[in-house]
Amino acid sequence: MAKKSNSSKDATSSKKDMRLELLKELAFAIAGKNTVPIIELLYGKNNVNEFIIAKKLDLTINQVRNVLYKLSDEGLVSFARKKDKKKGWYTYFWTFNEERGLVILRNFILKDIENLEHQLHSRTTKQFYYCTICTSEITEENALLHNFTCPECGEIYELNDNTKSIKEINSAIDKNKNKLSYIEGELSSIDDKKVKAVIRKKKKVEKEKTEKRKEAAKKRAETRKKSAETKKKVVKKSKKEL
């Protein structure tokens, strides 16, 4: 049983690592230099002080803000700000939006797959030529325009074998599809968690309502009992007076 539990933990950890690596790739593509270490600091945390980020990474506050503002424009991070009453300036507290990051990443990958499939179609339906001296490649149409002679060095163009390019493109498509499958699973998991959270909250509210109804019914019963007892005492007293 322990081995099974450890295996499950390792799988969960591996999935988290993969998610982080993909999100770091995305963040770097958006904001460039200094992005990856900032994402590593923000990942899994909420409302991180920007001055702490700058201090830990030995960056200026402007370098940190430059990255975070770019990520914020894409919705990859969000912030809350607080004014220092003594100094009068604002400090920003940043949170990395994993779910939004996965959605953006999914769109990036879908676009990449579309471009790769367009390249694959070209490679499988067209012929390409290249210059062995300049190592440049052109389509058959352009080679024909130049009479199959390189305009730069005068070398005769040679027909390029598309086999290697087709293999590389297919490999890139497969890798992207694997990433896409993983991301879709992560987004589905997040949606499931949200649904379960809503259900738990609803059950909690219903439970609280039931307890309040029971408490109100109990109080009404106690009030009726006291009222009945008081009435009995009044009647008993009246009889004695008579």
Secondary structure, 3 states (H helix, E strand, C coil): CHHHHHHHHHHHHHHHHHHHHHHHHHHHHHHCCCHHHHHHHHCCCCCEEHHHHHHHHCCCHHHHHHHHHHHHHCCCEEEEEEECCCCCCEEEEEEECHHHHHHHHHHHHHHHHHHHHHHHHHHHHCCEEECCCCCCEEEHHHHHHCCCECCCCCCECEECCCHHHHHHHHHHHHHHHHHHHHHHHHHHHHHHHHHHHHHHHHHHHHHHHHHHHHHHHHHHHHHHHHHHHHHHHHHHHHHHHC
